[in-house]
Amino acid sequence: MGEEFGRSSGAQSRISQWLRRRGRTADSGSAAAAESREGLLLAVAAAGLPIAPAAYPAGYRCSCDRIGCPTPARHPVSFAWQTQSTTDRGQIERWARHQPGANFITATGMVHDVLDVPLDAGRAALARLLDAGVDVGPVAESEGAHDQGRMLFFTATRGTPEDEDEWWPCELDCHPETMDEHPGLRWHCRGSYVLVPPARLPGDLGVRWVRGPEHPLPDPLTLLETLTDECARYAGEPRDDATAGTAWPQRG
């Protein structure tokens, strides 16, 4: 009996030790992942891009309370996201530590804009731009199901002039509520936002940096023609001289 008990207790002890080691390894991995996430968010802020907390995946649903959320894990938590967005290091650290599952958005039109294109078109355009020696800024990939991924080109903003008459509207201006109307090239400026890496999306998808936020923000017009060309190629709609100067297109 004693021998049997000894064998049993010895096995249990080894299992307990293995579970403790596994727990420490998991905790260490979780801590490293949290530190990496926080570092990436702080790098975005250090580049001057204001951020705010966003929803995150809850299984295949969104963490928000909205039934049938149309943009699961892709929208801010607060309706005051534009004024809440910040580059303050202390605030971002508090958000990251107190909301470990949260995604983050960056509000466009204040410091930067984002040119947002279908993933295949974006990859082709990025290769062309780099081959041509164009100074491309930060670039992120947002994965999507059924080849619906997007590539995000971060650029300098067109600005927010005090005199609205100085604002030149663009056919491609995209706001959160109009994103479905822009399957091709979207221009996120005032009143819009995009997710910043690292972000998690339903279905084990995510948003990641291709070129990090340490790259200077370029003038959007230096990228626009190449992005427009590749979007037209992606859609199978050849451009001719009559359409070369117009923005392509709002609807597919």
Stockholm file with secondary structure:
# STOCKHOLM 1.0

chainA/1-252         MGEEFGRSSGAQSRISQWLRRRGRTADSGSAAAAESREGLLLAVAAAGLPIAPAAYPAGYRCSCDRIGCPTPARHPVSFAWQTQSTTDRGQIERWARHQPGANFITATGMVHDVLDVPLDAGRAALARLLDAGVDVGPVAESEGAHDQGRMLFFTATRGTPEDEDEWWPCELDCHPETMDEHPGLRWHCRGSYVLVPPARLPGDLGVRWVRGPEHPLPDPLTLLETLTDECARYAGEPRDDATAGTAWPQRG
#=GR chainA/1-252 SS CHHHHHHHHHHHHHHHHHHHHHHHHHHHHHHHHHHHHHHHHHHHHHTTCCEEEECCEETTEESSSCTTCSSTTCSBSSTTHHHHCBCCHHHHHHHHHHCTTCEEEEECSSSEEEEEEEHHHHHHHHHHHHHTTCCCCCEEEECCGGGCCEEEEEEECCCCCSSGGGCCCCTTEECGGGGGGCSSCEEECTTCEEEESSEEETTTEEEEEEECTTSCCCCTHHHHHHHHHHHHHHHTCCCCTTTTTSCCCSCC
#=GC SS_cons         CHHHHHHHHHHHHHHHHHHHHHHHHHHHHHHHHHHHHHHHHHHHHHTTCCEEEECCEETTEESSSCTTCSSTTCSBSSTTHHHHCBCCHHHHHHHHHHCTTCEEEEECSSSEEEEEEEHHHHHHHHHHHHHTTCCCCCEEEECCGGGCCEEEEEEECCCCCSSGGGCCCCTTEECGGGGGGCSSCEEECTTCEEEESSEEETTTEEEEEEECTTSCCCCTHHHHHHHHHHHHHHHTCCCCTTTTTSCCCSCC
//
